[in-house]
Amino acid sequence: MAKLEVNVDHVATLRQARLIDEPDPVTAAALAELAGADGIIVHLREDRRHIQDRDLRLLRQTVKTRLNLEMAATKEMLGIASEVVPDLVTLVPEKRQELTTEGGLEVAGNRDFLQDYIRQLKEADLRVSLFVDPVAKQIDAARQVGAGWVELHTGTYAEAKSEKEAHRLFEELLAGARHAQSLGLRVKCGHGLNYRNIKRFKGHPEFEEYSIGHSIIARAVLVGIERAVREMVELIRT
Ligand code: PXP
């Protein structure tokens, strides 16, 4: 059965907007697990724009399912991952100016660097996934540099402007997933998936796990707002 890992970065984004202590992504992660999430994901960015080191360390102590740490392949992150030991490390490209991760990792063009980096992660007992575009060249390279998983980038599919385009891009994802499996890689996918575009994946066991953040947190704000207002109204009126 397909698994869902929930990314709680945007709970931290909301907290960081005020630089106070709520909402806490650690609490959100616990609630996501109670609701059935199979894992929790956080992206500890170099600029610490949302998730903080404190969040990662607390999550390591409290997550009861699996903790997936998204990070850039830097020396600093290697040190943090080796110390915290998440259940999976997902290497992603990271640019300071981007709003969110843009595109998959360039694995084919950085084989030597990534092979050495992944070797160091494995020496620290870490399992490694690479976030890649669904193209054979990058998937082949992911296998060659020693990753056990690939996370196929679904962002382009999610931004399709027509049904026809969505169909074509989904077929590319499917071909990518099958190719990865044929090489012995495990397959996750994510980025931009929401309550509508996820439907096309139903009945496709090639995608073992889904990594979803923004659409779940966005919906949580809306489905939770009525109760939150009602509770405040009660406090004010009584
Ligand atoms: N996978 C990766 C590698 C990501 O960087 C992100 C965004 O943090 C996601 C999945 C989740 O994307 P979204 O927030 O659009 O669901």
Boltz pocket constraint, residues with backbone or C-beta under 6 A from the ligand:
constraints:
  - pocket:
      binder: B
      contacts: [[A, 7], [A, 9], [A, 43], [A, 70], [A, 90], [A, 92], [A, 100], [A, 101], [A, 131], [A, 151], [A, 189], [A, 190], [A, 191], [A, 192], [A, 193], [A, 211], [A, 212], [A, 213], [A, 214], [A, 215]]
      max_distance: 6.0
